[in-house]
Amino acid sequence: MVVALFINNSLVFGVLRGLGIFFIEFEHYFDASTQSVSWISSTAIAFQHFISLPASALAKAYDPRIVVMTGGFLAGFGFILASQATCFVHLFISLGVVSGFGWGLTFSPLLGIVLASFTRRRNLAVGVAMMSIGLSSLVLNPFFQLLVDIYTWRGSLLIIGAMCLNIVPCGALVRRPVNMDEPEKEDTKDASFTILLRRVLSNLEITLFLTRPYLTFALASILITVGYYVPLLHLVPHLQQSGFTDFQAAFAMSAVCGSDVVGRLVSGWFSDLKRFRLIHLFFFWGVLYGGLMVGFPLTTTFGSYPAVIGLSIVYGFTAAAADSLLLVCVSHIVSEKQILGAVGLLECMVGIGGLLGSPIAGLLKDSTEDYTVSFIVSGAFTHLGILTITTLPHFFSCSDPTPMKELANEDDGEDLHTVKDEHKH
């Protein structure tokens, strides 16, 4: 399951980060503006997050294997369609909507099942699976550029579509965890849309918003994500505008991606040592990388390229360390039976921040003709979200309270001794 999530993350987030390679090609061929082309990746990110909510409900109500395999097919099919695009709208629908929809069907079910399948070394397992994001970014960005040089953008998209189809066999490895309830067997003969809709809605876990811990964490996640994507999408043009060469700008992003790999692995390993509470580690990493965003305009102002590289390495490490713990923290807020639905719901909320972050930064850049304010505001959003985390119940306690998960599930009526016996088993 960890291997399946590792490969899926490479073919979702690694490909998403590499779409910028095609932007100039799309602008020239379709005579489109930079802002218009940017909406392709923003739409794909939004769909990937928003579809996570119904995807988790479908995986819980029916067979997660079918959900993930369907998403893998749609992700690849969208790129194959895009390779035959004759107008910009066709490109927008195929890449932004179809592939984004497919990615949304794969990530949250896979991550939710991995979280539910591990009781020991859960953080390390997720860290190993998530480090593929930085690793694939290092490999796929130059690989995509090579494909464009050899096969043009049409042939490149066709090859990438074939690569994304490898998510389908990853979905075939999915199995329902033993501690997750089996889907209901009644009404199996009635395949009406009403029955399907009722079963999906019953597994959306919307009631989690009625609990203070989950609602607080969801709001904090939205604010944090507003700033998270800005350096990933705007660091290269910021460095180019500051007078650095294209190669220097690309190498700085490679430094971010390289330290991203190490940050996710180290964060997962260290958090599993249980020397500190998971929520405190997330707070610590978030404060660091939110503050480091402001450092990029400062280093470029003085024109020090070694300082830019050093800052890129530290930023990539801390941002990855925090990001790898974001969804893992959910497992400490909800009950184990709610993990799959809680991950999908949080992914949907995070999509709001992902959709707003880049346009807000772009608007500030257009207004000031500089990226300085964009990075400062992004860091401010991150710190605002991190400060919101401190309002969680028992945040300042040195140890996790025993009934913490029951805070989000007080009405389940489960006997505490029964829960302990299940964990022991």
Secondary structure, 3 states (H helix, E strand, C coil): CHHHHHHHHHHHHHHHHHHHHHHHHHHHHHCCCHHHHHHHHHHHHHHHHHCHHHHHHHHHHCCHHHHHHHHHHHHHHHHHHHCCCCCHHHHHHHHHHHHHHHHHHHHHHHHHHHHHHCCCCHHHHHHHHHCHHHHHHHHHHHHHHHHHHHHHHHHHHHHHHHHHCCHHHHHHCCCCCCCCCCCCCCCCCCCCHHHHHHHHHHCCCHHHHHCHHHHHHHHHHHHHHHHHHHHHHHHHHHHHHCCCCHHHHHHHHHHHHHHHHHHHHHHHHHHHCCCCCHHHHHHHHHHHHHHHHHHHHHHHHCCCHHHHHHHHHHHHHHHHHHHHHHCHHHHHCCCHHHHHHHHHHHHHHHHHHHHHHHHHHHHHHHHHCCCHHHHHHHHHHHHHHHHHHCCCCCCCCCCCCCCCHHHHCHHHCCCHHHHHHHHHC
